[in-house]
Amino acid sequence: MIGFMKNKNRIHQVYSELKYQDGRSRIFTGSYYPLARLLKSEIPEVAEALRYEEAANILVKAGEKSTTDNTVGLADPAFFAVFSSLL
């Protein structure tokens, strides 16, 4: 997705490493929620920080209408500023 973005050289993703007691480790994308706010407040070079998560089996309601979606993307409002060429 990032390959065609006009500001792709300014977009970075956080990876975390989970270390198990038996010596194994697992690397995954993402971090704990407070990190986005901390990065933006503590590092002047960070113009924007956002969180994105996918959730499964979410009930979505609008007035009298409702649906259960298999996957829903949950994102901070900054998502649209960072990924502006998606609009």
N, C-alpha and C positions, 0 to 999 in steps of 0.2 A: 504494500500500500504506500509506503513512504517513497518509493523510487521515483515517482512522478511529481512529488511535492516541490514547489518552488523554493521553500526554505528548508529542504531536507537536511542540509549541513548544520542546521541549528536545532534539530530535533533529536533528542536522546532518550533512551529507554533505560530504566533502572532494572538491574538484575540482582537477585539475592541468592545467597548460598545457605542452605540448611545443612548443618553438620550433625550427624548422628553420633551417639556415644560409641558405636562400634567402629568408627572411623570412616564410614561411608558419608558421602555428601550428595546433595542434589541442588542443581542450579535452576532457578525458575524466574520468570519475568515478574516484576512487581515488587512491592514492599508493603509495609504497614502504612495505613492512612495518614498518620501525622507527618510522614516524611515529605510529602509535597509542600505542605505549608512551611516546614522547617527549611527546605532547600531554598524556597523563594525569599524567606525572611533573612536567612543567614549568608547567602551567596549572591552578591550583587549582579553577577553575570547571568543568573537565572532570570529570564524575562517573564516566564510563566511556568507554572507547574500544575499538572492536572492528574486526576485519578480516573481510571477506567476499569470497570469490572463487568463481566458477563454473569448473569444470574439465570437459572433455569426454572421453568414452571412458575412463572410470575403471572398473577392475576392483574390485568390492566382494565380499569374502569373509567368511562367517561359518561357521566349522566346515567342513563338507564342501560347503556350498552356496556358489555364486558366481554373479555376474551382471555384465555390462558395461552400465553406464548411459550414456546419451548425455550427460547433464548432471548433475553433482553439485555441491551447494553446500557449500563449505568455510568454516567460521566459527569465531571464537573463542567460548569458553563464554559470554562476556558477551552474545552475541547474544540469548539467551533472557531475560536481565535487561532489556535495552534494549527489546526488542520483546515484552514480557510479555503483551500482550493478544492475541497470536497463539495462545497456548496454550489 
